[in-house]
Amino acid sequence: MSFGASKSLNQLSIEARSEHNIGVTKQAIDKKFNEHTLSFIKRLIEKQLSVELDLNIDAGWLRSFNRVPIKDGTRFQLPQEYKDYLPGSGGSGSKAGACIQFEFDLKSGQIEVMDLTAANRPDVKDAQESMENVKKGDLIIRDLGYYAFKSLSNIIKREAFFISRLGVKTNVFVKEAGGFKKLDFKIIYNQMKRGQLSRIYKDVFIGYEEKIPLRLAIELMPDDVYEERIRKVKKYHKKKGCQTSENYMFLARFNLFITNVTREVLPDEVISSLYRMRWQVELIFKIWKSVFGVHHVRKMKYQRWLCLLHFKLLMMIVNWNIIMMQRNYHYRWEGKLLSLNKCFKTLFDNTNRLRRTIKYGQKEKVNFIEWANRILKENHWLEKKKNNVGLENIFYIMFCKSNIYVYF
């Protein structure tokens, strides 16, 4: 079965005959895309999601946390005929759209969440409704779209930790002798410009009635980055028919990161570097689209599309589990990370091997595992990019107890 643009029913009928010696009409195939087939695929997905990956990466700062869940959602448009099932976000886009919420643990590679929702469901609502997934000792890293004071407060109450961008509408306070004083970012901007400082750190509080103590990392953006940021947001707001606020215009001069992790565990200097690990999930979405074509949708009955999408999700999870088991094993023994992109492409190009494994059972399963172990450690390593702090470097961030030096 193709993972990209879906084959027609007639093509599937021909393939069934030529490759599997099964005579079936296109009408019969169309009837197979129903609730029973979808339920069966979902059961297979649940089984794959329950696979325990028993090796963890415990390098450097990762040892301080039980899990490091990273979550984000990827959205794509659907034919407007699906709008009653999965409504879109409106505006100039389609009236129908899908969102796949995906969360995985950076330490083990375990997939924690893979949910299909409507595109118009806000990420912040997802954060509030999935709070039961947060466990004691977790370090939660999520995009600004999931930001909400209530969510951060609940994470702390669950004895977990987070690194997050600061919401632009959040009031920030510093403690003084007479009580709390609102932080003035215009004063901070002028101070940083005069002192030629690229970043500073502060102990702050957020919230009005319930004030949460946090650490704030403030990074001043270069003028060209700021101007490009403003240009993009104005274009986006114009498309949505709204104005860019003066407050947002000013705060766009900064990158603002907050965390409740203590300095004894993570010094100030590494907060922004660790947050940027969030791009790993964006890389995964890119792979889903470029390799599996998860966003390729052409007009067909809704049940058929739903079955095809869940089949793609199933294959992504199967390949993910294979890659993560290999990644953790090789990292433990060789100290190097496998490239997700390279591994997914190789497994995709060898889907026939996986199909043969399923067809012929245990002996072929052993052959497949030996092949995957051998091939993935040949030319599948994560390449280090010049002048960039790579994922391996971030894993190995170390610091002395005085919190003065940070080593990459």
C-alpha positions in Angstrom: 0.0 0.0 0.0 1.3 3.5 -0.9 2.1 5.8 2.0 1.9 9.0 0.0 -1.0 9.9 -2.3 -3.6 7.1 -1.9 -4.1 4.7 -4.7 -7.4 4.4 -6.4 -9.7 1.6 -5.6 -9.1 0.1 -9.1 -5.3 0.2 -8.5 -5.8 -1.6 -5.2 -7.9 -4.2 -6.9 -5.1 -4.8 -9.5 -2.4 -4.9 -6.8 -4.4 -7.5 -4.8 -4.4 -9.7 -7.9 -0.9 -9.2 -9.1 1.0 -9.2 -5.8 -1.2 -11.4 -3.6 -3.2 -13.5 -6.0 -6.4 -12.3 -4.5 -9.4 -11.6 -6.8 -11.4 -8.7 -5.4 -13.4 -5.9 -7.1 -13.0 -2.3 -6.3 -16.5 -2.2 -4.9 -15.7 -4.9 -2.5 -12.5 -3.1 -1.4 -14.5 0.1 -0.9 -16.9 -1.8 1.5 -13.9 -3.0 3.6 -13.2 0.6 4.6 -15.7 0.6 7.5 -16.0 0.8 11.3 -14.9 -2.7 11.8 -11.7 -2.2 9.8 -11.0 1.1 11.6 -11.6 -0.6 15.0 -9.2 -3.4 14.1 -6.4 -0.9 13.1 -7.0 1.1 16.3 -6.5 -2.1 18.3 -3.2 -2.7 16.5 -2.2 0.9 17.3 -3.0 0.5 21.0 -0.9 -2.7 21.1 2.1 -1.0 19.5 1.7 2.0 21.8 1.9 -0.4 24.8 5.3 -1.8 23.7 7.7 -1.0 26.6 11.1 0.4 25.4 13.3 -0.9 28.2 16.5 1.1 27.6 16.7 4.8 28.6 19.2 7.5 27.7 20.4 8.8 31.0 23.3 11.1 29.9 24.1 14.3 31.7 21.1 16.3 33.0 18.6 13.7 31.9 19.4 11.7 35.0 17.6 14.3 37.1 14.2 13.5 35.7 12.0 10.4 35.4 10.7 11.4 32.0 11.2 14.3 29.6 7.9 14.4 27.6 7.9 16.7 24.5 4.6 17.4 22.9 3.2 19.3 19.9 0.5 19.0 17.3 0.6 19.1 13.5 -2.3 20.3 11.5 -3.4 19.8 7.9 -6.4 20.7 5.8 -9.0 18.2 4.7 -11.7 18.3 2.0 -14.6 20.5 3.2 -16.9 17.5 3.0 -15.4 16.3 6.3 -16.2 19.5 8.2 -19.0 17.9 10.2 -16.5 15.3 11.5 -13.3 17.4 11.9 -14.0 21.2 11.6 -11.1 23.4 10.5 -9.8 26.6 12.0 -11.7 28.8 9.6 -10.4 32.0 8.0 -8.9 31.6 4.5 -8.3 27.8 5.0 -10.5 24.8 4.6 -13.6 24.4 6.7 -12.3 21.0 7.6 -8.9 20.1 9.2 -7.2 17.5 11.3 -4.6 17.8 14.1 -2.4 15.0 15.4 -1.3 15.5 19.0 2.0 13.7 19.5 4.0 13.3 22.7 7.1 11.2 23.4 9.6 10.8 26.2 13.0 12.0 25.1 14.7 9.6 27.5 13.1 6.3 26.5 11.6 7.2 23.1 8.2 5.9 24.4 5.2 7.4 22.6 3.0 8.8 25.3 0.2 10.3 23.2 -0.9 10.1 19.6 -4.4 11.5 19.2 -6.4 12.7 16.2 -8.5 15.8 16.9 -10.2 18.5 15.0 -7.9 21.3 13.7 -10.0 24.0 15.6 -9.2 22.4 19.0 -6.7 24.8 20.8 -3.5 23.3 22.1 -4.1 25.1 25.4 -7.3 23.1 25.8 -5.4 19.9 25.2 -2.9 20.8 27.9 -5.6 21.3 30.4 -7.6 18.2 29.5 -4.5 15.9 29.5 -3.1 16.9 32.9 -3.5 13.4 34.2 -0.6 12.3 31.9 1.8 14.4 33.9 3.8 12.3 36.4 5.9 13.2 39.5 9.5 13.9 38.4 8.6 14.7 34.8 10.2 17.6 32.9 7.5 18.9 30.5 8.7 20.8 27.4 5.9 22.2 25.2 5.3 25.0 22.7 3.9 28.3 23.6 0.5 27.2 22.2 0.0 25.0 25.3 0.8 27.8 27.7 -1.7 28.6 30.5 -1.2 29.6 34.1 -3.5 26.9 35.4 -1.6 24.2 33.5 1.7 25.4 34.9 0.2 25.5 38.4 -1.1 22.0 38.1 2.3 20.7 36.9 3.9 22.1 40.0 1.1 20.5 42.2 1.9 17.2 40.6 5.6 17.6 41.7 6.7 17.8 38.1 8.8 20.4 36.3 8.6 22.4 33.1 10.5 24.6 30.7 8.2 26.9 28.7 8.1 30.1 26.8 6.4 33.0 28.7 3.0 33.9 27.5 2.9 37.5 26.1 -0.1 38.4 28.3 1.4 37.1 31.5 2.2 39.7 34.2 5.6 39.1 35.8 6.6 40.3 39.2 9.8 40.6 41.3 9.8 40.5 45.1 10.8 43.7 46.9 10.8 44.8 50.5 7.3 46.3 50.2 5.8 43.3 48.4 5.7 42.6 44.6 6.5 44.9 41.8 5.6 44.3 38.1 8.6 43.7 35.9 9.1 46.5 33.4 10.5 45.0 30.2 11.1 48.4 28.7 13.5 49.2 31.5 15.2 45.8 31.0 15.5 46.4 27.3 17.3 49.7 27.8 19.5 48.2 30.5 20.5 45.3 28.2 21.2 47.7 25.2 23.3 50.0 27.3 25.3 47.1 28.9 25.5 45.2 25.5 24.0 42.1 27.2 22.5 39.3 25.1 20.8 37.6 28.0 20.1 38.0 31.7 18.3 35.9 34.3 15.9 36.8 37.1 14.0 35.2 39.9 10.3 36.1 39.3 6.7 35.4 40.2 3.7 35.0 37.9 0.0 35.2 38.8 -2.1 37.6 40.7 -3.8 35.7 43.5 -1.6 32.6 43.5 2.0 33.7 42.7 4.3 31.0 41.4 8.0 31.4 41.9 10.0 30.8 38.7 13.3 31.5 37.0 13.1 33.7 33.9 15.7 33.7 31.2 15.6 36.8 29.0 17.3 36.8 25.6 17.5 40.0 23.6 17.0 39.4 19.9 19.1 41.1 17.2 17.3 43.8 15.3 17.1 41.9 12.1 15.5 38.9 13.8 13.1 41.2 15.6 12.0 42.9 12.3 11.5 39.5 10.6 9.5 38.3 13.6 7.2 41.4 13.4 6.8 41.1 9.7 5.6 37.5 10.0 3.2 38.2 12.9 1.7 41.2 11.2 1.1 39.2 8.0 -0.5 36.4 10.1 -2.8 38.8 12.1 -3.8 40.6 8.9 -4.8 37.2 7.4 -6.9 36.5 10.6 -8.4 40.1 10.5 -6.9 41.3 13.8 -4.4 43.9 15.0 -0.9 43.3 16.4 -0.9 44.7 20.0 1.7 47.3 21.1 2.6 45.0 24.0 3.3 42.1 21.6 5.4 44.4 19.3 7.6 45.2 22.2 7.9 41.7 23.8 8.8 40.4 20.4 12.3 41.8 21.0 12.9 39.0 23.5 12.9 35.3 23.9 11.5 34.7 27.3 11.8 31.2 29.0 10.5 30.2 32.4 11.2 27.1 34.5 10.5 25.8 38.0 13.7 23.6 38.0 16.2 24.7 40.7 19.6 26.0 39.9 21.1 23.0 41.7 19.7 20.8 38.9 20.0 23.2 35.9 21.9 26.4 35.9 20.5 29.5 34.2 22.8 29.3 31.2 21.2 26.0 29.9 17.5 26.8 30.1 17.1 28.1 26.6 19.2 25.3 25.1 17.1 22.6 26.7 13.9 24.3 25.6 15.1 24.2 22.0 15.0 20.4 22.1 11.4 20.9 21.3 12.4 21.1 17.7 12.8 17.3 17.8 9.0 16.9 17.5 8.8 19.3 14.6 11.5 17.2 12.8 9.2 14.2 13.4 6.2 15.9 11.8 8.4 16.8 8.8 9.3 13.1 8.5 5.6 12.1 8.7 4.8 14.4 5.9 7.8 13.9 3.6 8.1 10.1 4.1 4.6 8.9 5.0 2.5 11.6 3.3 0.2 11.9 6.3 -1.1 15.2 5.0 -1.9 13.9 1.5 -5.7 13.8 1.3 -7.8 13.5 -1.8 -11.5 13.4 -2.0 -12.9 10.0 -0.9 -15.5 8.8 1.6 -14.6 9.8 5.2 -14.4 6.2 6.5 -11.9 5.2 3.8 -9.7 8.2 4.6 -9.9 7.5 8.3 -8.8 3.9 7.8 -5.9 5.0 5.5 -4.8 7.6 8.0 -4.8 5.2 10.9 -2.9 2.7 8.8 -0.2 5.3 8.2 -0.1 6.1 12.0 0.3 2.4 12.7 3.2 2.1 10.3 4.8 5.2 11.8 4.5 3.7 15.3 5.9 0.3 14.2 8.9 2.0 12.6 9.3 4.4 15.5 9.6 1.5 18.0 12.2 -0.2 15.9 14.2 3.0 15.6 14.0 3.9 19.3 15.1 0.4 20.4 18.1 0.7 18.1 18.7 4.3 19.1 18.8 3.6 22.8 21.0 0.5 22.4 23.6 2.1 20.2 23.7 5.3 22.3 24.4 3.3 25.4 27.2 1.3 23.8 28.6 3.7 21.3 27.7 7.1 22.6 26.2 8.3 19.3 22.7 9.1 18.2 20.9 7.7 15.2 19.3 10.1 12.7 15.5 9.8 12.8 15.2 11.1 9.3 17.7 8.6 7.8 16.3 5.7 9.7 12.7 6.4 8.8 13.6 6.7 5.1 15.5 3.4 5.1 12.7 1.5 6.8 10.2 3.1 4.5 12.2 2.0 1.5 12.3 -1.6 2.9 8.6 -1.9 3.8 8.6 -5.1 1.8 10.9 -6.7 4.5 8.5 -5.8 7.2 5.6 -7.2 5.2 7.5 -10.4 4.7 8.2 -10.6 8.5 4.5 -10.3 9.3 3.7 -13.0 6.7 6.3 -15.6 7.6 6.5 -15.4 11.4 9.2 -15.9 14.0 12.2 -16.9 11.8 11.7 -13.9 9.5 11.3 -11.7 12.6 14.8 -12.7 13.8 16.2 -12.0 10.3 14.5 -8.6 10.2 15.9 -7.6 13.6 19.4 -8.6 12.6 19.1 -6.7 9.4 17.8 -3.6 11.1 20.6 -3.7 13.7 23.2 -4.0 11.0 21.9 -1.5 8.4 20.9 1.3 10.8 24.4 1.6 12.3 25.9 2.0 8.9 25.6 5.6 7.7 22.6 6.4 9.8 24.3 8.5 12.5 23.1 12.0 13.4 25.4 14.4 11.7 26.9 17.3 13.6 26.2 20.7 11.9 28.9 23.3 12.0 28.4 26.2 14.5 25.3 24.5 15.9 24.8 22.9 19.3 23.4 19.5 18.3 21.2 17.1 20.2 24.1 15.0 21.4 25.8 18.1 22.8 22.6 19.1 24.6 22.3 15.6 26.2 25.8 16.0 27.6 25.4 19.5 29.1 27.3 19.3 32.3 28.0 21.9 35.0 30.1 22.1 38.1 28.4 22.6 41.5 29.4 26.2 41.7 27.1 26.9 38.7 29.9 29.1 37.2 30.9 27.0 34.3 28.8 25.3 31.7 30.4 22.7 29.4 29.0 21.6 26.1 
